Every structure is written in structure tokens, then in C-alpha cells.
Amino acid sequence: MKKYTIKDIAKLAGVSKGTVDRVLHKRGKVSQKALDKVNVVLNEIDYKPNLIARNLKNNKTYRVAVLLPNPDLDPYWLPCIEGINEAKNEFSTFNVAIESYFFDPNSTSSFIETNENLLKTSPDAVLLVPLFYKESLNVIDNYNSLGIISGTFNNQLKSRIINSFVGQDLFRSGRVAASLMDLLLKKGLIAIIHIDEEFDNAQHMQEKEKGFRSYFADEMNEKFELVTLNIKSENANNSLSDFLDKHTDLKGIFVTTSKSYQIAEVISKKNRDDIAFIGYDLLKPNIEFLNNKIIKFLIHQNPKKQAHMGLSLLVEHLIFDKKISKEVYLPLYIINSENVKDYLN
């Protein structure tokens, strides 16, 4: 006979795990509609209480920390807070405490310092965004030595001691961007633009560029010339303006971060809406330039789902002893002005 977990019952009933827990243990408020849904499923599966109860290890309160860039400094991370809060609500009736710790996305010292503060709480598991490659490998090695379970999301690190990764295949996302560019252009100069982050220590940007370049290398297409441009936000206007003045034959732009709007603003001022422009993420200013046809495509990385799923994997392992999926790759969402509304909210 199948052993049903609370997650299984919640999925069958179309309700949250927290709702199922409240019904089973007769605590907290549950709407009549939700109660009826859960009871129907319980009757169908011939539920026996101990089948779920023995999946719970003990009454210990597990501490899970989330280490991610400060959303006040980079709005890309704002949806992650929504995903984290959803996970908190889902597991609110279990013995698990989830806390978030924010670091400056432009500062490795902030990342290290914030991690040190996090460790003072003696977490059982940490979900982190490994924005800085070398430093992230060091902190994960430390987690492992302390017996702390580690999960990553958004950026992937190659390390066997990381318990899970949730995000997109960044190399493939670069290839998808290149294939879109290939559809938009017949020939010409294409600029791959990285903004703000230190390229040598930013694995996610490297993987996107590798994927982008590999597509054209595989096609052996000599009609395109690729050039890489690393710029800082504070100098974006001058740097790109100078670049455009020197490269009047520029036909395409691929921005590897969420800050496409900074480049799009300069393109707009230069009246260069003829440039095939592909970027990432559904930030409000990016969407405005998408709707204005300056940006042709955005690749949506779904940071909310990444954070929520990454947390769920760790929490369900701690409280249910469920095996952690080593890698969970989310779909590559291709967004243009015609379908962007479908992906908002």
C-alpha cells in the first residue's frame, strides 16, 4: 500500500500542505471548502494517521537560512521574497524556522560577513545564491564540515557536496538567446554585454556567454561577429554611447543580466530601435522597453519559483526525510511584447 505524505494529499486535494496538516491534527482554521476537499482525498486513499506521522523525524525545530542578494539593491530578487514567504506559510505548522539574510550583490566582503552572521544561528540547512563563485565554494565547504545541508538556486556551482540546485540551465539559455538572435538577423556585429559583476568570478554570466557563442560556433556561421563588453551601471550611458559611436554597424545586443533597461535606455536615446535586443527578466523597466519594441525578447528566469522550490526541497528533507533532488531545471520562458501579460503576477 502506498504511503501518502502530506504533500501527496495536498496535491491531490488542490490545497496547501499547511491546510492538510491543520485538518489532520484538528488545529487552526480551515475553510469548509478546503476541509471537504481534504476529506474526499482521505477517504479515497483510505488514510491511516500513522502513515504520515512516521515520516516526521521528531519534534526538533529545524532552522533553515536563506542567503541572497539584497532586493533593495537589485529588484531582480524581489520575487524571491514572495517565494520564500509562500514557503513559510506552507510549512508554518511544522517545526521549522526560515530566516533570510541579505548581502550586497556588488560586494564579496558583504557576502562573507552576512554568511558569518548566518552561521551564528546554527542552521540545519542553508539555501543560497552563489553569486560569487570562489567565495561560494568556500562557504559551502564550510557548511559541509559543519554538517549543514546546502542548496543553491539561480546560479549553479559545480560541487558534489551541494545537496541541490534549482534554476535554469544557463548554458542552454545562452544558446536559446543566440537562436532567437539568429532568427532576427541575417548578418552583422553582435555585442554580448555584462553589467556590473566581476566576470571572472560570475559563473552565471560565463555560462550564458559560452552558450551564446557555442550556438554560432556550431552553426559555423561566419556572417556574424561577436564581441564582449563589460560595463558598470554608473558608466553604462557613456560606455555604450562611445561603443555605439565606434560601431555604427552594430546589429544585435545580448545582455546577460537583468539590467537590460540600462542598455535599452541608451539605445532609445540613440534612436537605434533597429538593433536586435535580447535580455533577461521581467523587471518593470525591462517590460516597458519590451512593450516599446526596443527589447525584442526577454528570457524569464522565474526567481520566485526558484526560491520557493529550493526551500521546499530542503524543508521536506528535514521534516519528512524526503530525498533531495540534486538538480531541478526550470523551463526557459521566452517573452515578447505579445505574451508578457501572461507571465505577470
Secondary structure, DSSP 4 states (H G I P E B T S, - for coil): -----HHHHHHHHTS-HHHHHHHHHT-S---HHHHHHHHHHHHHTT--HHHHHTTS--SPPEEEEEEEE-TTT-GGGHHHHHHHHHHHHHTTTSSEEEEEEEE-TT-HHHHHHHHHHHHTT--SEEEE---SHHHHHHHHHHHHHTT-EEEEESS----TT--EEEE--HHHHHHHHHHHHHHH-SSEEEEEEEESS-GGG-HHHHHHHHHHHHHHHHHT-TTEEEEEEEE-GGGHHHHHHHHHHH-TTEEEEEE-SS-HHHHHHHHHHTT-TTSEEEEE---HHHHHHHHTTSS-EEEE--HHHHHHHHHHHHHHHHHH-PPPPSEEEPP-EEE-TTTGGGG--
